[in-house]
Amino acid sequence: MELKEVLKNAKDRLYSTCKICKECNGVYCAGSVPGMGGAGTGEAFKHSYNTLKNIKLNLKTIHDAKDPNLKTNFLGVDLDLPFISAPVTGSKVNFGGYLTEEEYVNSVVSGSLKSGTIAMIGDSGDPSFYIDGLKAIKDKNGIAIIKPRENDEIIKRIKMAEDVNALAVGIDLDGAGLVTMRLFNQYVGPKTKEDLIEIINSTKLPVILKGIMSVEEALIAKEVGAKAIVVSNHGGRVLNHTKAPCEVLPKIKEALKDDDIIIIADGNVREGCDMLKYLALGADIVLAARPIIWGAVGGQDEGVSLIIDNMRNELYKSMILTGCKNLKSINSSVIS
Ligand SMILES: Cc1cc2nc3c(=O)[nH]c(=O)nc-3n(C[C@H](O)[C@H](O)[C@H](O)COP(=O)(O)O)c2cc1C
């Protein structure tokens, strides 16, 4: 199977939820939540896209970065590239249901492993989706991202993740106002520092806080003992008119310095160049969701793997053309 075929299949099978536009800029799908778009008029999605697009790469060709090394280690697991598949739930409501929830998560977990990386799975108003995700990551170094439910509900789900030998758990804190959860009568809401400390103390697994968009909250994440943060606005799906993750990332990196906390970031990563930009802005690892959905719907695990391999090849090429020998050598001098 070729990537072209995967994308063509995906376009046919996503029906009208996503057109796989040449520029995935949030215009066609504005307001499609549930769906593939951004919340409201889609400003958060569009702004993130435009801000990332406006960061430019500095082409360099007189150097010795002849064979860049893309390998990294995340929480003791070797990854072939600094990329992890983002948590996604709701195949039916968000992208037409061509795949069942189970088929979707299985495709993403297997495809990610095939390409030398790992996957996150998500939580949803329908509790069976989290269980499908847990089954998919059992013994596969997966990461379970739980909605910001009441603490006892989160802790219950952390134990379930421990039972499948998850590598880490996390909370998508930015899901605090999700109407989709309320529709299922599932409470979600913001967390206090004390709530977070209770959650982190409830497990030996590393805890990741997803949806951090300010220096203030990044510092709180560090203070309460989170192992990693995800600088993310949930793909522009939770609050319209937010800043772009790529816009807040440099200040967060600066504030956390070279501390022991891992910085993950996401939003509008569609090609290797986008990954390079995020790494130059201070991310250690980058996530993507929508391209992984295209891969899964267009070609299941093989499709996901082709999407990731393509991004890896593009990142490799981009590192040659910006003079980066390895991930450590990527810094703000790469971008303008
Ligand atoms: C259809 C869809 C469903 C999503 N479901 C979840 C979820 O269940 N949990 C979660 O933490 N994030 C979820 N996200 C957010 C992604 O994990 C990710 O943060 C965001 O989409 C990244 O932006 P990108 O799609 O531009 O790569 C979802 C995103 C989409 C597009």
The ligand as a MOL file (V3000), in Angstrom:
LIG
                    3D

  0  0  0     0  0            999 V3000
M  V30 BEGIN CTAB
M  V30 COUNTS 31 33 0 0 0
M  V30 BEGIN ATOM
M  V30 1 C -11.5130 13.6620 16.4770 0
M  V30 2 C -10.6290 13.9900 17.6310 0
M  V30 3 C -10.8350 13.3340 18.8460 0
M  V30 4 C -10.0010 13.6220 19.9400 0
M  V30 5 N -10.1640 12.9300 21.1110 0
M  V30 6 C -9.3430 13.1810 22.1560 0
M  V30 7 C -9.4360 12.4450 23.3760 0
M  V30 8 O -10.2810 11.5670 23.5300 0
M  V30 9 N -8.5610 12.7480 24.3770 0
M  V30 10 C -7.6050 13.7200 24.2440 0
M  V30 11 O -6.8360 13.9610 25.1760 0
M  V30 12 N -7.4920 14.4300 23.0990 0
M  V30 13 C -8.3120 14.1850 22.0680 0
M  V30 14 N -8.1700 14.8990 20.9130 0
M  V30 15 C -7.1050 15.9290 20.8200 0
M  V30 16 C -5.8150 15.3300 20.2770 0
M  V30 17 O -5.2710 14.3730 21.1610 0
M  V30 18 C -4.7350 16.3950 20.0320 0
M  V30 19 O -4.4480 17.0760 21.2230 0
M  V30 20 C -5.0470 17.4150 18.9540 0
M  V30 21 O -6.0200 16.9830 18.0530 0
M  V30 22 C -3.7410 17.7420 18.2140 0
M  V30 23 O -3.9430 18.4770 17.1050 0
M  V30 24 P -3.8960 17.8800 15.6000 0
M  V30 25 O -5.1630 17.1010 15.4090 0
M  V30 26 O -3.8550 19.1310 14.8040 0
M  V30 27 O -2.6710 17.0320 15.4420 0
M  V30 28 C -8.9830 14.6070 19.8090 0
M  V30 29 C -8.7950 15.2420 18.5840 0
M  V30 30 C -9.6000 14.9470 17.5070 0
M  V30 31 C -9.3340 15.6520 16.1930 0
M  V30 END ATOM
M  V30 BEGIN BOND
M  V30 1 1 1 2
M  V30 2 1 2 3
M  V30 3 2 2 30
M  V30 4 2 3 4
M  V30 5 1 4 5
M  V30 6 1 4 28
M  V30 7 2 5 6
M  V30 8 1 6 7
M  V30 9 1 6 13
M  V30 10 2 7 8
M  V30 11 1 7 9
M  V30 12 1 9 10
M  V30 13 2 10 11
M  V30 14 1 10 12
M  V30 15 2 12 13
M  V30 16 1 13 14
M  V30 17 1 14 15
M  V30 18 1 14 28
M  V30 19 1 15 16
M  V30 20 1 16 17
M  V30 21 1 16 18
M  V30 22 1 18 19
M  V30 23 1 18 20
M  V30 24 1 20 21
M  V30 25 1 20 22
M  V30 26 1 22 23
M  V30 27 1 23 24
M  V30 28 2 24 25
M  V30 29 1 24 26
M  V30 30 1 24 27
M  V30 31 2 28 29
M  V30 32 1 29 30
M  V30 33 1 30 31
M  V30 END BOND
M  V30 END CTAB
M  END
